[in-house]
């Protein structure tokens, strides 16, 4: 039987949404890197009976339980005493923990309060999982031969240090983590999750590596994960599958892992020794912000003009007043003139523009909220593209999609030019 791990995060504040559960995310990634099978995560409030119920279920389906939270000095910090009750053992005070807590308080110029003494009480038979950063120690405990329990404080910095410095070496010594799970994530733009899934459906049946789709913020991703003895071994399994998926995805596949549309566009601009300027209306600088988030973007990005008011479109981008009146600011005509105008004014290879209605107000029957035009100017001419991003996800969604889609048009145009050459 495959040994598996369950993460159990204790804290009513997590259930209420007051705190983001970053500990579960961190541990999940760490377990994947160690190749440790991890099928369940549980969040439970600071309630002894509910914690006991979670322990009962989890210990029936996993051999390693990892707890975070509930190790502090206050009355609602109940993890250790509840675990002791679950397995019918007493709590035992550890003088060395008490001494450590006292010393840490003294170093900070504070006096230890009586309730901190509670943190020195651990289930009988448990080994201390040392916490060099804070006052709350964890435990390494085998209440019976088929179950191991690790506990950590809820403070992310403390938990992460304890995990890396103490827990991982212990797990290796016990035979856990002898393989790794390594993942590569391909990124796609301009294709829906369902359309991509249909194209690559046959890959979802693979066992090692596995392929899984997911989408967020308008982007679609394919995660390829392989289990092997080393990263190099995993890459050998992943590489041929990645190559096939890239071929199927074609231009819709823009990069992998840490790549962004802005970073890929930046690489293409540098490769072709090209420069870029942008003209923005509804995105209000969001496109420029995305471009300049990439280190070194000053070598190819010369600047932009935020032309929110029509008068700025006329004065700074040379948009024709009669065309503005005839077609409106949100139109193919104005998008083209904005792109051509910023390219001419700033003297760049490419000019990229966005004009649209981000809402929530300002839409009409003919031009509803979510309507966006993107202009793209280069030495060979000017193009424009129309999009209807809808209203269901709000103003920020429309603005983000507009900026990303504009970058994608530029990416495809540069690549097509390279292919023609």
Secondary structure in CASP SS format (residue, H / E / C, confidence):
PFRMAT SS
TARGET T0000
AUTHOR 0000-0000-0000
METHOD secondary structure of the structure
MODEL  1
X C 1.00
X C 1.00
X C 1.00
X E 1.00
X E 1.00
X E 1.00
X E 1.00
X E 1.00
X E 1.00
X E 1.00
X C 1.00
X H 1.00
X H 1.00
X H 1.00
X H 1.00
X C 1.00
X C 1.00
X C 1.00
X C 1.00
X C 1.00
X C 1.00
X H 1.00
X H 1.00
X H 1.00
X H 1.00
X H 1.00
X H 1.00
X H 1.00
X H 1.00
X H 1.00
X H 1.00
X H 1.00
X H 1.00
X H 1.00
X C 1.00
X C 1.00
X E 1.00
X E 1.00
X E 1.00
X E 1.00
X E 1.00
X E 1.00
X E 1.00
X E 1.00
X C 1.00
X C 1.00
X C 1.00
X H 1.00
X H 1.00
X H 1.00
X H 1.00
X H 1.00
X H 1.00
X H 1.00
X H 1.00
X H 1.00
X H 1.00
X H 1.00
X H 1.00
X H 1.00
X H 1.00
X C 1.00
X C 1.00
X E 1.00
X E 1.00
X E 1.00
X E 1.00
X E 1.00
X C 1.00
X C 1.00
X C 1.00
X C 1.00
X C 1.00
X C 1.00
X C 1.00
X C 1.00
X C 1.00
X C 1.00
X H 1.00
X H 1.00
X H 1.00
X H 1.00
X H 1.00
X H 1.00
X H 1.00
X H 1.00
X C 1.00
X C 1.00
X C 1.00
X C 1.00
X E 1.00
X E 1.00
X E 1.00
X C 1.00
X H 1.00
X H 1.00
X H 1.00
X H 1.00
X H 1.00
X H 1.00
X H 1.00
X H 1.00
X H 1.00
X H 1.00
X H 1.00
X H 1.00
X H 1.00
X C 1.00
X C 1.00
X C 1.00
X C 1.00
X C 1.00
X C 1.00
X H 1.00
X H 1.00
X H 1.00
X H 1.00
X H 1.00
X H 1.00
X H 1.00
X E 1.00
X E 1.00
X E 1.00
X C 1.00
X C 1.00
X C 1.00
X E 1.00
X E 1.00
X E 1.00
X C 1.00
X C 1.00
X C 1.00
X C 1.00
X C 1.00
X C 1.00
X C 1.00
X C 1.00
X E 1.00
X E 1.00
X E 1.00
X E 1.00
X E 1.00
X E 1.00
X E 1.00
X C 1.00
X C 1.00
X E 1.00
X E 1.00
X E 1.00
X E 1.00
X E 1.00
X E 1.00
X C 1.00
X C 1.00
X C 1.00
X H 1.00
X H 1.00
X H 1.00
X H 1.00
X H 1.00
X H 1.00
X H 1.00
X H 1.00
X H 1.00
X H 1.00
X H 1.00
X H 1.00
X H 1.00
X H 1.00
X H 1.00
X H 1.00
X H 1.00
X H 1.00
X C 1.00
X C 1.00
X C 1.00
X C 1.00
X C 1.00
X C 1.00
X E 1.00
X E 1.00
X E 1.00
X E 1.00
X E 1.00
X E 1.00
X E 1.00
X E 1.00
X E 1.00
X C 1.00
X C 1.00
X C 1.00
X C 1.00
X H 1.00
X H 1.00
X H 1.00
X H 1.00
X H 1.00
X H 1.00
X H 1.00
X C 1.00
X H 1.00
X H 1.00
X H 1.00
X H 1.00
X H 1.00
X C 1.00
X C 1.00
X C 1.00
X C 1.00
X E 1.00
X E 1.00
X E 1.00
X E 1.00
X E 1.00
X E 1.00
X E 1.00
X C 1.00
X C 1.00
X E 1.00
X E 1.00
X E 1.00
X E 1.00
X E 1.00
X E 1.00
X E 1.00
X E 1.00
X E 1.00
X E 1.00
X C 1.00
X C 1.00
X H 1.00
X H 1.00
X H 1.00
X H 1.00
X H 1.00
X H 1.00
X H 1.00
X H 1.00
X H 1.00
X H 1.00
X H 1.00
X H 1.00
X H 1.00
X H 1.00
X H 1.00
X H 1.00
X H 1.00
X H 1.00
X H 1.00
X H 1.00
X H 1.00
X H 1.00
X E 1.00
X E 1.00
X E 1.00
X E 1.00
X C 1.00
X C 1.00
X C 1.00
X C 1.00
X H 1.00
X H 1.00
X H 1.00
X H 1.00
X H 1.00
X H 1.00
X H 1.00
X H 1.00
X H 1.00
X H 1.00
X H 1.00
X C 1.00
X C 1.00
X C 1.00
X C 1.00
X E 1.00
X E 1.00
X E 1.00
X E 1.00
X E 1.00
X C 1.00
X C 1.00
X C 1.00
X C 1.00
X C 1.00
X H 1.00
X H 1.00
X H 1.00
X H 1.00
X H 1.00
X H 1.00
X H 1.00
X C 1.00
X C 1.00
X C 1.00
X C 1.00
X H 1.00
X H 1.00
X H 1.00
X C 1.00
X E 1.00
X E 1.00
X E 1.00
X E 1.00
X E 1.00
X E 1.00
X C 1.00
X C 1.00
X C 1.00
X H 1.00
X H 1.00
X H 1.00
X H 1.00
X H 1.00
X H 1.00
X H 1.00
X H 1.00
X C 1.00
X C 1.00
X C 1.00
X H 1.00
X H 1.00
X H 1.00
X H 1.00
X H 1.00
X H 1.00
X H 1.00
X C 1.00
X C 1.00
X C 1.00
X C 1.00
X H 1.00
X H 1.00
X H 1.00
X H 1.00
X H 1.00
X H 1.00
X H 1.00
X H 1.00
X H 1.00
X H 1.00
X H 1.00
X H 1.00
X H 1.00
X H 1.00
X H 1.00
X C 1.00
X C 1.00
X C 1.00
X E 1.00
X E 1.00
X E 1.00
X E 1.00
X E 1.00
X E 1.00
X E 1.00
X C 1.00
X C 1.00
X C 1.00
X C 1.00
X C 1.00
X C 1.00
X C 1.00
X C 1.00
X C 1.00
X C 1.00
X C 1.00
X C 1.00
X C 1.00
X C 1.00
X E 1.00
X E 1.00
X E 1.00
X E 1.00
X E 1.00
X E 1.00
X E 1.00
X E 1.00
X C 1.00
X C 1.00
X E 1.00
X E 1.00
X E 1.00
X E 1.00
X E 1.00
X E 1.00
X E 1.00
X E 1.00
X C 1.00
X C 1.00
X C 1.00
X C 1.00
X C 1.00
X H 1.00
X H 1.00
X H 1.00
X H 1.00
X H 1.00
X H 1.00
X H 1.00
X H 1.00
X H 1.00
X H 1.00
X H 1.00
X H 1.00
X H 1.00
X H 1.00
X H 1.00
X H 1.00
X H 1.00
X H 1.00
X H 1.00
X H 1.00
X H 1.00
X H 1.00
X H 1.00
X H 1.00
X H 1.00
X H 1.00
X H 1.00
X C 1.00
END
